[in-house]
Amino acid sequence: MCETLLLGGLGICAGIIIAVGAASLAAAVGIYPRLLAKANGAEHIVFAENVAMMGICLGTFLSVYTVHFSGGGIFLPLFGFFMGIYVGCLLMALAEVLQAFPVMFRRFHIKRGMSFLIFCVALGKLCGSMLFFIGGFGK
């Protein structure tokens, strides 16, 4: 029992250190302020960063310890939907902050159809996720 608690506590500490480091990098690069500026919520930057850190800590805890929720079949698609929105927004803000798309478009000499290309990337991510979860590739 003591060994399980010790290993669980060590896992939580290690996960929180890594997750908070990654989130701090995202905050230092300016992803959260840029994402909130696009959503007209620039006055809530500190609150959003704190909520992101709390979510990371909660996610680390839930990944170490098994927690069962009743009604998982109802809430799981809803959770997956909102998690996908969050991850997609975060990745697009990261790409915008790091200027990934303009560099890619210059390298491949793409002049028109940039929005269509970004839409196709998002659609491919959606189709891959659907194949993974609905098609049973995740088992």
QUICOR-V817988 format. One record per pair of residues at least 6 apart in sequence whose ideal C-beta (glycine too) atoms are under 8 Angstrom apart, sorted by the first residue. I is the first residue (numbers start at 0). J is the second residue. D is the distance in Angstrom with one decimal. If there is no record, write none. Layout:
BEGIN
{{I	J	D} {I	J	D}}
END
This chain:
BEGIN
{{7	63	5.6} {7	64	6.4} {10	63	4.5} {11	59	5.8} {11	60	5.9} {11	63	5.2} {14	59	3.8} {14	62	6.7} {14	63	6.6} {15	55	7.2} {15	56	5.5} {15	59	5.1} {18	55	4.2} {18	56	7.4} {18	58	7.2} {18	59	5.6} {19	52	6.2} {19	55	6.2} {19	56	7.6} {22	48	7.8} {22	51	5.6} {22	52	6.0} {22	55	5.5} {25	31	6.6} {25	89	7.3} {25	93	7.1} {26	48	5.4} {26	51	7.9} {28	93	7.4} {28	96	5.7} {28	97	7.4} {29	96	5.4} {30	89	6.5} {30	92	4.8} {30	93	5.3} {30	96	5.6} {31	44	6.2} {31	47	5.6} {31	48	5.4} {31	51	6.9} {31	92	7.9} {32	41	7.0} {32	44	5.3} {33	92	5.1} {33	95	6.4} {33	96	5.4} {34	47	8.0} {34	88	6.0} {34	89	6.8} {34	92	4.1} {35	41	5.4} {35	43	6.4} {35	44	5.6} {35	47	5.7} {37	92	7.3} {40	47	7.2} {68	74	6.7} {79	132	7.2} {83	125	8.0} {83	128	6.8} {87	121	6.7} {87	124	7.3} {91	117	8.0} {93	99	7.9} {94	100	5.7} {100	113	7.2} {100	117	7.0} {103	109	7.8} {104	110	8.0} {104	113	6.0} {109	116	6.9} {130	136	5.8} {131	137	5.1}}
END
